[in-house]
Amino acid sequence: MQDFETVEVSTDLLIIGPGMAGSGACVEAAHWAKKNNLKVTVVDKAAMERSGAVAMGLSAINQYQGENTPVDYLSYVRQDLMGLCRDDLVMDISRHVNGSVHLFEGYGLPLWKDENGNYVHEGRWQLMINGESYKAIVAEAGKTAVNADNIYERVFIVKLLLDKNDKNRVCGAIGFSVRENKIYIFKCKACLVTAGGAVHVFRPRSTGEGMGRAWYPPWNSGSSSYLTTTAGAEMSSQEVVFIPGRFKDGYGPVGAWFLLFKATATSASGVNYMGEGLAEGGELHNWPPYGEVKPIPTCLRNHLMMQKMYSGDGPILMHTDKAIAKLAEQAPDEKAYKKELKKLEAEAWEDFLDMTISQAVLWASKDVFPEEGPSEIMPSEPYFIGSHSGASGAWTSGPEDIQTDESKSDYFWGYNRMTTVNGLFSAGDGVGNSSHKFSSGSFTEGRIAAKAAIKYCVDNTDMPEADSAVVDKLKQDIVAPLKVYEENCAYTTLGATKKRYDMPVEEVNPYYITPKMAMFRLNKIMDEYVAGWGNQYNCSATSLNLALQELKRLKEDLSKLSARNLHELMRCWENVHRVQIAEAHTRHKLFREETRWPGYYYRTDFPKMNEEKWGDVFVNSVYDEEKDEFKLFTRKKYSLVDIKEVVGM
């Protein structure tokens, strides 16, 4: 095994993961750092232009306030999360997000506009965009603000470092280059983690040649959660996953079809399951008050779809053809009708080409013509995401000015978006209970967190220091999978020798486990025992406890992970990160004894909501790494605004 060079970098603020939240952090941090003569450093395991959840592009910006108020937006978010969100975090993003969208337009992002120059809305909160280069445009602004010399790309951060004299203060991070034999040690006064959510914790629906395809980017491995959790930060709502309903196999977006094209979906027999659920005596009335108010929560829309699928009335069909025809019928004559039909067909395909090219390719390869017939939609596998319709992430301080006297002790502790570890901030998918920020809101939250982090650096001028013994041990741990492979590759069933690194991945070896096999094992555990799609999203205390036993054995075997090269070394550590969030999720799901989000998961032993016990609390946890133990408890939900009149409850 070759030696690794150690590279040390000192900075004031370290930003880990410049996706949309991280790019917003770059823009804001650079502004305030310049005023205070501070240094900002950014590290990305990929390249900023195409990293993060918006890498492939988007067809719409899903949070734009327009003339709506923060309370209006809060009512939407709280409803969609079945009553549980942090009011202060949601409204804080809401009041600043318009400015972020206007920045995007200034950067050069093309927003759709009508003949009067007004933005074209997909829905109340969504703006249509030509967004195939959305991330590249936003990343360019972030890179320019920070300066390329302060950006380290293709560097995977394995772990955060804590001050040797204060274990509740972050002092840096350690990782490795995925292109060169280098270990990086970053020293900082404050750290902002915006490394995304997690995919491939659960078994995906895609198999065979489609393996690896998912709705959420496959490279997002739960690093935000892992880094903050193992640093000792309090985490929240890790039981909440997000399951999007998407076009089958390609995971193409359905939002534009439902909101812009006004398409409807039915069961195989033609039942409009949404209408059926809304009707008097329908299923939605079994989930009051959230099933009785519009917009219907995402999980309940899934729930209605799943009821039809698992009762035998599947697959679910979206009638794209009828939607296009109905819109075109508004044309005054046949010539105008044909012209409008062509325009709508082009917009429909562009919706995919802007953000899910694979769906367009799949439809083309299968001779699917959306203007001629319906297409299948179905719920995906579960994802961990704090920015869309999920809620998992770090428990962070909110803004001081929005708090009430009652909430301030629990919701504010000095710096906006700082975790319970001093100097450690988060944003985007890394922050819990502030869902529906999407791309623009994540960018905005990155700006909010970065401004607060710079203030922390101004207020805390001393440079904390890591324990050198801890750093030395981590340096050995990081490269250990390379050593495991080198020492044991001769025992493979494919007959590789120590020098044959060009061989295909060895699937079976008595002395090590490959990163692919480790991921498959994790996927199987979570799918079968923790409410994956293979078990129709069902779980119980019995299955969850079985999962914990299997995860314990898997964690023990992670010491035998092997890597033939730097790319596989990255894959090894991605799995370590995934397993951590998998265990946290399982423990949170076991702790909350109710089914609050039907359509995301079902506790078959507690099949209903329990408002009296769980309606006003978040499930939180703190991980003790030395003991390898989770402490779970509840935090009170404070309703800072009475929104009953707003939502008609």
Secondary structure as UniProt FT lines:
FT   STRAND          5..10
FT   STRAND          13..16
FT   HELIX           20..35
FT   TURN            36..37
FT   STRAND          40..44
FT   HELIX           48..50
FT   TURN            53..56
FT   STRAND          58..61
FT   TURN            66..67
FT   HELIX           70..80
FT   TURN            81..83
FT   HELIX           87..94
FT   TURN            95..96
FT   HELIX           97..107
FT   TURN            115..116
FT   STRAND          127..131
FT   TURN            132..133
FT   HELIX           134..146
FT   HELIX           148..150
FT   STRAND          151..153
FT   STRAND          155..163
FT   TURN            164..165
FT   STRAND          166..177
FT   STRAND          182..187
FT   STRAND          190..193
FT   HELIX           208..210
FT   TURN            211..212
FT   TURN            218..219
FT   HELIX           223..230
FT   TURN            231..232
FT   STRAND          235..236
FT   TURN            238..239
FT   STRAND          245..247
FT   TURN            248..250
FT   HELIX           256..260
FT   STRAND          265..266
FT   TURN            268..269
FT   HELIX           273..278
FT   TURN            280..281
FT   HELIX           283..286
FT   TURN            288..289
FT   HELIX           290..292
FT   HELIX           298..310
FT   TURN            311..312
FT   STRAND          316..318
FT   HELIX           320..328
FT   TURN            329..330
FT   HELIX           334..355
FT   HELIX           357..365
FT   TURN            366..367
FT   TURN            370..372
FT   STRAND          375..379
FT   STRAND          383..384
FT   STRAND          393..394
FT   TURN            401..402
FT   TURN            405..407
FT   HELIX           408..411
FT   TURN            416..417
FT   STRAND          424..426
FT   HELIX           428..430
FT   HELIX           438..459
FT   HELIX           468..488
FT   HELIX           489..491
FT   TURN            493..494
FT   TURN            498..499
FT   TURN            501..502
FT   TURN            510..511
FT   HELIX           515..529
FT   TURN            530..531
FT   HELIX           533..535
FT   TURN            536..537
FT   STRAND          538..539
FT   HELIX           541..557
FT   HELIX           558..560
FT   HELIX           566..591
FT   TURN            598..600
FT   STRAND          602..603
FT   TURN            604..605
FT   HELIX           611..614
FT   TURN            615..616
FT   STRAND          617..624
FT   TURN            625..628
FT   STRAND          629..636
FT   HELIX           644..647
//
